[in-house]
Amino acid sequence: MIGQQRHRVVVIGAGFGGKYATRALRKAPADVTVVNGTNHHVFEPLIYQVATGVLSPGEVATPVRELFRRQPNTETLLGWVTDVDVDNRTVTATAPGGLPYQVPYDTLIVAAGTTQSYFGNDRFAEHTISLKSVDDAVELRSRILTAFEMAELETDPAAAARWLTFVIVGAGPTGVELAGQIAEIAHRTLPGEYRRIDPAQARIVLIDAVDRILPTFTPGSSAAATERLRRIGVEVRVGARVTDVDAAGVELAGGERIDAMTRVWSAGVAAPPLAARIAEATGAPVDRTGRIRVEPDLTVPGHPEIFVVGDLASMDGLPGVAQVSIQGGTYAGRTIRRRLTGRPAGKPFHYFDKGNIATVSRFSAVADLRGLRLSGLAGWLLWLGVHWAYLPKGRNRASSLVRWAVAFLGSGRPERAVTARQAGLPSTQRGDLRPPASHNSPHEQHSSTTW
Amino acid sequence: MIGQQRHRVVVIGAGFGGKYATRALRKAPADVTVVNGTNHHVFEPLIYQVATGVLSPGEVATPVRELFRRQPNTETLLGWVTDVDVDNRTVTATAPGGLPYQVPYDTLIVAAGTTQSYFGNDRFAEHTISLKSVDDAVELRSRILTAFEMAELETDPAAAARWLTFVIVGAGPTGVELAGQIAEIAHRTLPGEYRRIDPAQARIVLIDAVDRILPTFTPGSSAAATERLRRIGVEVRVGARVTDVDAAGVELAGGERIDAMTRVWSAGVAAPPLAARIAEATGAPVDRTGRIRVEPDLTVPGHPEIFVVGDLASMDGLPGVAQVSIQGGTYAGRTIRRRLTGRPAGKPFHYFDKGNIATVSRFSAVADLRGLRLSGLAGWLLWLGVHWAYLPKGRNRASSLVRWAVAFLGSGRPERAVTARQAGLPSTQRGDLRPPASHNSPHEQHSSTTW
């Protein structure tokens, strides 16, 4: 065996797919390299709680190398993967600072996830913020909290109203959960803290072109969630298509305009540019969102050495949810291990649908579980149990529970610090007297605030 | 009394001085406006724990308007104060977005704090990071954690060594506590997570021009802290003057150069530009750091309506520590209340020195308390009790205790998420394929990382 190198597996991405694929390779006779664009794995289902001040970034983001600390065959590299050379079996990534580096592989697992789709309209992307990463979450948190501060400073009532209007486009779980939490901030956290505005006057508008919210849930759950959202003060606008977005609001088909300084985009899925590169190099078919159509064993057609798992894989219309990524990642890792230990190929990938769950507000969630439908408090307790169970073990689970008690039993939000940079104000560090450059502004437009 | 307006007090800054001044005005017959450059009050003595991943920003930063929620005579405005018109008694501030606004006052409390002094050398400021704000802390945290990531990616041993070298200039409490925590990250948190480098090989150098660390402490405490720092792997360089700083290291008098990609500046105090404006307008004398020399009642000479409290006030050589700000702020607030309720002026401000305390590492602190000197575990337990007592009451104290257990009983760091923006990598949001612009780089210089 002298001179023969161990099999090299490269995993692109440390989301749910990459994490569980790597886990499944723990005892495989292979050297595993995980390349991820940040230093952390994100527990995406709770990222809306970072955006709304309930949890800290560290409570939903576990360092990738901490995840695989006790997995000696695995190393972690920080880098943004820009290309895959399928002929030479090499991944190219960019290190912080901009320099490229290469990592060779024998087997590749692509778990790069998807990005938001703006349906080809750059203005939608330019004038909205999405909620996919810790970057997004801390930025959105600062915008939500700063919007109330700006409204307090405004002397023009119309301008104040714009600051107090929050539009969320896309009523999947992220949009629904975010809308519910912004409503709780406006109605439960902030009242009493302001002297000129009433935070409870905030207008929260949840928009979707489809005719019901949570379209992947049962109609009964959609209806229950809609009713609960309306009760806590969210305007639910279904069957409403956004035709334009600018720096001060959105326009709907039919001509209605909603002025809003905070605009969130959580509609539509698109494959990242890396998917197009891989599809081009391998000749793999893609679906209309650019996701790669995979074989029943999650490999790219004609390239059994390349697996695609998670949101980026297109197969049988499976939804882009954490459970598909977890099960797909585990399947890919186990398949590679079988191959390397000389066992015969297993069965094709089969997704076991455990169900859907989404929180609407404190003490209220909707859940569809293999025939069982729960809503209200029962759904919420299930949500609590499931998320507690799936949160990365150990250090941050205890503090998360403390935070949930603060936010849901109480009315507080533990994480409300907005940095000077985020607010577009000078940092005290240099004592700079100049007003900040306009591109640092947290929002693109404002009216006069002198009185 | 019809038509007669209530007395208006404006407080510039919501650090310790501004917070306690405003608190003391709770029952005063006055309308109080607090203008602060961020939305939060920072518990500065613990900010080094944010920079080193122990606490989240929310655990050391309390929203200003939450502090004064139950104080009906007080309102909070977000803004960066740029000028004071002492003739027309008006404060000018800049709102997020850049527009100026004015706030009139009858009595003014200036609690704007100080900034770092770079002794007139812009290169020192350009090539170091300080640790005064939440902005600084989250940025420094990302630099410390990313430095280890970069070292792992480096193929050139000299470049890797530069990434693994951390220089802290200034050995006051902030410098000492930071050096100790970086050592704990290197020796206790990260080992086992890296495959190519040994994080414990990190070199942590604490530099001061003075001949001992913690110069405001007793020589015995300085010696105890020095010994402890050396034991946990910190190089203590006292009597060493930094003559130059660049993008890859520092130079000391005598010609020695220390290559280091992470350079922290915590030496020297300077007044912010606002102090010069006020001094010029009032003719108030300033000390050599630009701080305003105040009367025994903390007012500006000839301007009994302007108080200066906290770090920005120069009086009898009082140190720039939290206790001076707390007591000075309280004194100013009470003095104003006495005036407004027609009571005679009280005694001049007298600072009651409760002592000094600084943590060196887990289970080890030094404390000088009115004749009593504690070090080691006894000092650390005192530190724990004092900080627990002074941390803002309520929601975040419980989670802080959980975090301390994780970090000090265990070896973890709960808050290690570095955003893509901080790391200088593209955010997944837009799926951008281009390498980031070099000005987004977390550090100014790097060597080749291709292999």
Interface residues (C-beta under 8 A of the other chain):
Chain A: G37 T38 N39 H40 G53 S56 P57 G58 E59 A61 P63 R65 E66 R69 R70 E75 T76 L77 L78 G79 W80 T82 T94 A95 P96 G97 G98 L99 P100 Y101 Q102 G113 T115 Q116 A125 I129 S130 K132 S133 V134 D135 D136 V138 L145 T146 E149 M150 E152 L153 G192 E193 Y194 R195 R196 A270 P272 P273 L274 G394 R395 N396 A398 S399 V402 R403 V406 G410 G412 P414 E415 R416 A417 V418 T419 A420 R421 A423 G424 L425 P426 S427 T428 Q429 R430 G431 D432 L433 P435 P436 S438 S441 P442 H443 H446 S448 T449 T450 W451
Chain B: G37 T38 N39 H40 G53 S56 P57 G58 E59 A61 P63 R65 E66 R69 R70 E75 T76 L77 L78 G79 W80 T82 T94 A95 P96 G97 G98 L99 P100 Y101 Q102 G113 T115 Q116 A125 I129 S130 K132 S133 V134 D135 D136 V138 L145 T146 E149 M150 E152 L153 G192 E193 Y194 R195 R196 A270 P272 P273 L274 G394 R395 N396 A398 S399 V402 R403 V406 G410 G412 P414 E415 R416 A417 V418 T419 A420 R421 A423 G424 L425 P426 S427 T428 Q429 R430 G431 D432 L433 P435 P436 S438 S441 P442 H443 H446 S448 T449 T450 W451
